[in-house]
């Protein structure tokens, strides 16, 4: 909450936001791991660790 142009200090742990998990799952994609290589489907890149 804001008062006089300042945010109040949090009283409990956390970021102070409650994400909607179903919306987060729609936008975040986890890369698929392929035997030591990391494949990112969104751009087709491969990182060989």
Buried (B, 14 or more C-beta within 10 A) or exposed (E): EEEEEEEEEEEEEEEEEEEEEEEEEEEEEEBEEEEEEEEEEEEEEEEEE
